[in-house]
């Protein structure tokens, strides 16, 4: 019997290079750590980008709103002195629908329970007190020349479709009559006593002696007069800028807006995300650089002996989405708006400026 001894074959070196359990666990741990770090970097980058987008949107809305109001304030009262009107006096005007048809004679909302007269003034203020937002109405006219077109030959009544003028402005040779009056121009009829009234030219006139005008609201004039008397002076004030600024809220989405109202429309959105408008007024020769010189509670028409010279504006914006980092933010106190709601997760920013009225 032959005794055969078998020797085990040597293990291939390639088979000896497999991973041990410890090595496998180490690789899995390092891989998981790298994936977690990558995800963390991505998440933070996304949040940071989202926050920067929101900040940029806030600043753009704040600057757009502040620039629009500031531009209007600089022109406040232009053309009113031509009609002999001061800051506390109004000129009768009517609102129109989208088709340009007359709706009603304009009257401001009451401020502090005082019913204002009909018509538009250079400045009308509505203070929201310690817990509300303010509203600001500004108006200006755009006359090209100071000479009147003439005087009313006959009394003007709200139902009239044309006016006839005596002493009409002489048209220089070679000058197109449309340089003096044309369709859609606003004319101001100024009586010797009582409120002036704004009317609109219906079509290009062929002569200044007779000008066709657009329809006005029916009934008497809102000041109670039945007519503008013959002899009333007629000026061409070209166009009328009448803007009312306020804060609007959409309850279903809790969004806030800076809105604009005119004689043709109401509450058009001007800038999104604006949640507070605060306005203060510096009168006469007071130094506008000193905040204590501003009246923060002023409402209604300016019936004081001194004119408003400078207006201070503060706009506060709020993002339309929660902070991506989940932080809580206090609401911003502005001027006399000191009673505020509880902090929430919406980041806020504000801009402020002081604007001098050029015409006072």
Protein Blocks (a to p, Z undefined) as FASTA:
>chain_A
ZZdddddddddfklmmpccfklmmmmmmmmmmmmmmmmmmmmmmmmmmmmmmmmmmmmmm
mmmmmmmmmmmmmmgoihklmnopafkbccddddddfkopafbdcddddeehiacdeddd
fbdcddebjmbccdddddddddfbfbdfbdcfbdcdfkbcbdcdehiacddehiafklmo
cehiacddddfbdcddddddfbdcfbfkbccdddddehjdfkopabdcehiacddehiac
dddddddddfklopacdddddfkbghiafbghiabdcddddehjbcfkbmklpcfkbgcj
dfbfbdcfbdcdddddddfbdcfklpacddddehjllbccdddfbdcdddddddddfkZZ
